[in-house]
Amino acid sequence: MHILHISDIHAQINNYQTRRMRNKIIEKISQISENNPYDYILLSGDITHQGGAFSEIHVDFIKKILSATNLSNNNLIILPGNHDLVRNPFRTDLIKKIYNSQDISPSDYLDEILNQTSEKEKLLSSFEDFLNFYFDIKQESYSTEDIHSLLELETFSLISINTCLIANEAGEEGKMLIGKSKLLDCLDKLPSKKTKPIIAVGHHTLDCLEPQEKQSVLSLFDDYNVDLYLSGHVHQAGYHYEANNYNKLLTIVCSGVHFDNFTIGGFVDIDINTSQFHITQYQWNSQQEYWTKNNSLGRKMSEGTLIHDFELVFDFQTKDTLLKDELKATLTILLNENERIFKQYGPKSIIAHDKPYSELAYVWKEKVHSIILPNNDKIVNFLDENINIIPLKNKPIFDNYKNHVDGFKNNQIGEFKSQDIPLFPKEIYNIFD
C-alpha cells in the first residue's frame, strides 16, 4: 500500500518559489508513481489561504496531483484545516463560551455541545465553503454528523480527525480541543481484533492540543492500537515517537506546498508492507530548485527513510489461513446438509432398502428440488466467487464437481436420464487445502 501525504497548500500564495515547487512536485510524484504506484492521496487541510474563496486554482492543482498519480477522486481523502474556514460572530461567541466554561472543563463542555444539534451546527457553520469545495472535488458529501470518521480501506484503517472544530484565531496552538467523546465513538467502531495497521490523520499536530486533551488523545490512541498519526499545520516537517504508553506511537508532520520565510516545502511518501511503514519525507531545495529526500530530521531518517514496525493480531499469512478456514466451514455446512438428506431419503438409504414401495420416493424428490439442487447451485456460485483462493492443483476438483452437479440435475429434472453421471468428488470437502 502506497500513500502520498500533502498538507498546507495555501493555494493563493503564488510567488516564484511556490510556482516552481508546485510544478516540480507534479513531476516528482509522477516519477515516484511510475516505479511504485500510489494507492491513496491524503490532503490534510489548509488547501486555501486565510479563509479565501475556493476557486479553479484549488481544483486545478488537485486535479494535476490526481493525474500525476493516475488516481481517481475515489482515492483522494481530504480534511479541513484552519485556513479552510470562514469565521463568523455566532461561532466565535460560542467558542469563547466554551473556553470560559467554569462549571466543567472546556473539553467536557465541548463534548456536551457536540450532542446539541443547534450548537453543533454553529461550530460547523464555518465549514460551509469547505464542504462545497469537497463536494465539487469528490462528488460526494463530507460527513459532519459524527465529527470524526473511520474509513476501512483494503490494507489499513484510517481515522479522519477534524481538529478544527474550535479553530478561530491566530496563536491558539496549545489550547485546541477536538471533541474527545466523538473520537472515542469513532474508535469504538474499529474491529475488536486488529488485522491491519491503523493510521490517524488530522490537520493539527498533537502538540497543538490543550495538554490534557492531548493526553486523552494519546491514551485513546494507545488503547485502540493506533500506529501512526499524520498532520500538518506548522509548515515544518518532523517526526516524533510517543514512547510513554504501552504502544509506541509515531507522529509524522508534513510541511507545505508553498514558500515563505518560514515554510520549507515538503511532502510525505508512505509505503506499507505486512509489518512496517517506510516513511520518506521530501523537501524543496529552494537554491537549486528541485525536490529531494529530507535526511536532516533526525538520526532515524539519516538515510532519508524512517522504518516503523507495527504489530497485528495475526500476520497476513495467518489471515489467509483463517479466511480459508471460514470458507471451508461455509462449504462444509452445505455439503453436509446434502449428504444428510441423501443418506436419510435417497435411493440407497436404509428406509428405501427396507420399504421399497413406501412414499419415500416422493419425499426424496421433494427434498432434491427444495434443498439439494439449490444447495448445489449455492456451492458452485460460492466456489466461483472464491476461485482465487482455491489452490491451482485443486481446481480440477471443482470442474469434476460441476460435472457431477450438471449430471445430477439433468437426471432429476431433465427429459433424458443417464446412468453415466460423474461421481460425487469427495475431495471437494478439502478443496481450499
WOKA-V583849 format. One record per backbone hydrogen bond with DSSP energy under -1.0 kcal/mol. NH is the residue of the N-H (numbers start at 1). CO is the residue of the C=O. If there is no record, write none. Layout:
nh,co
NH,CO
NH,CO
This chain:
nh,co
3,270
4,40
5,268
6,42
8,45
10,46
11,47
13,10
19,15
20,16
21,17
22,18
23,19
24,20
25,21
26,22
27,23
28,24
29,25
30,26
31,27
32,28
33,29
34,30
35,31
36,32
39,2
40,2
41,75
42,4
43,77
44,6
51,83
52,49
59,55
60,56
61,57
62,58
63,59
64,60
65,61
66,62
67,63
68,64
69,65
71,66
75,72
76,73
77,41
79,43
84,81
86,126
92,88
93,89
94,90
95,91
96,92
97,93
98,94
99,95
100,96
101,98
109,105
110,106
111,107
112,108
113,109
114,110
115,112
116,113
120,116
121,117
122,118
123,119
124,120
127,124
128,125
131,127
132,128
133,129
134,130
135,131
136,132
137,133
138,134
139,135
148,146
149,160
151,158
153,151
153,156
157,197
158,151
159,199
160,149
161,201
163,161
174,208
175,172
176,208
183,179
184,180
185,181
186,182
187,183
188,184
189,186
190,187
199,157
200,228
201,159
202,230
208,205
209,206
210,176
214,210
215,211
216,212
217,213
218,214
219,215
220,216
221,217
222,218
223,219
224,220
225,222
226,221
227,198
228,198
229,250
230,200
231,252
232,203
234,232
238,253
240,251
242,249
249,242
250,227
251,240
252,229
253,238
254,231
257,8
264,235
266,256
267,282
268,5
269,280
270,3
271,278
272,1
273,276
277,308
278,271
279,306
280,269
282,267
283,292
284,265
285,290
289,285
290,285
292,283
294,281
301,298
302,299
304,301
306,279
308,277
310,275
313,194
319,315
320,316
321,317
322,318
323,319
324,320
325,321
326,322
327,323
328,324
329,325
330,326
331,327
332,328
333,329
334,330
335,331
336,332
337,333
338,334
339,335
340,336
341,337
342,338
343,339
344,340
345,341
346,342
349,346
353,349
354,350
355,351
358,355
363,359
364,360
365,361
366,362
367,363
368,364
369,365
370,366
371,367
372,367
373,368
375,371
376,372
377,373
378,374
379,375
380,376
381,377
382,378
383,379
384,380
385,381
386,382
387,384
389,386
394,391
395,392
397,394
399,395
400,396
401,397
402,398
403,399
404,400
405,401
406,402
407,403
408,404
409,405
410,406
411,407
412,408
413,409
414,410
428,425
429,426
430,427
431,428
433,430
